[in-house]
C-alpha cells in the first residue's frame, strides 16, 4: 500500500482535531462530515475534489477564524488560491523556499 499524499494526511489530522473538540459550539458535525467527504473525494481523485477542498478551507478560515490554530499552515499553502490570504508574507516566503529546495 502506497503512502498517502501529505495533503490528505494533514486533512485527516485536522479532522481528528475537530472531532476531539466537537463539544465546542464552534464545531458542528456537518463540518466534520464535509471534511470526511472531501478526504474521500481527494483519495478517489474526484475531478472537483481539490477545488472543493480549497473552497471548504477558505470558508472555514473566513467564517470560523477561531479554528485557524487547528489548521496546519501547510494546507493553506498546498491548496493555494484564496487560502493564501491567510498566510503571512514570511510564511509564503518559507514555503516558496522549501518548494525551490525540493
N, C-alpha and C positions, 0 to 999 in steps of 0.2 A: 504494500500500500504506500503510495507516494505521500510525501509531506504536504500539508495544506499550505496554500499561499499565506503570506504574512497578513494581508488584509482580512482574511477570513478568521485567522487566529485572534487578531485584535478585536474583531467584531464579536467573536464568541466570548472573549474576556469582558467586553463591555456588557454583553447580555448577562453574564454571571454577576457582574457588579449591580446591574439594575435589578436582577432577581433578588439579590441579597438585601437590597434596600427597598424592596417592593411595598413595605409597610408605609413608606413615605407618601404624603399627599401628592407629591410631585410626580411620582412614578405610578403609572397605571398598567394594568395587564395588557391593554391594547398596544401600548408602546413596546412591551416585551414580545408580544405575538408578532407585531410588524417586523421587529428586528429578526426574530427567528425565521420568518418568511423570507426576508431579504438574504439571510445567510444561506438558506436553501436555494434561492434563485442564483446566488453567486456560485454556489457549489455545483449547480447544474448548468452553469454558464448560460443562463437565460439572456436573451438579447437585450432586455432593458434593465437587467439587474444592477449594473454599475451606476447608471443614471438614477435609478430609483433609490439606491443606497445613498448616493450623493445628496439627493433631494431630502431624504429622511434625516441624514446627519445635519444638513443645513437647517431644516425645520426644528430639529431638537435643540441646536445651538441658539436659534433665534427665539423660540418660544419657551424654552426652559434653560436659560443660561446658568441656573444654579447647578445643572448637571454637567457643565463643562469640565469640572475636575475629573469626572468619571471617564471622560473620553480621551484615549491616547491621542496626543497631538499628531502622531504619525498618520492616523486615519484621515485627519483633515488634509494632510499633505497628499496622501495616496489618492483620495477621491477628488481633490482639487476643486476647480470651479469656484462657486460661491463659498465653499468651505475654507478657502484660503483667506478669506476676510477675517477669520477668527484666529489666524496665526500672526504673531508679531513679525516685524521685518527681520529680527535676529533669528527667529525660528526658521523662516523661509530661507535665509542665507545658509543656515546649518544644514537644512535638508538638501538644498542645491549642492552644497559642498559634498555631502555624503553621496548623492547621486553621481557626481562627477568622479568620485573615487571608486565607484563600483562599476 
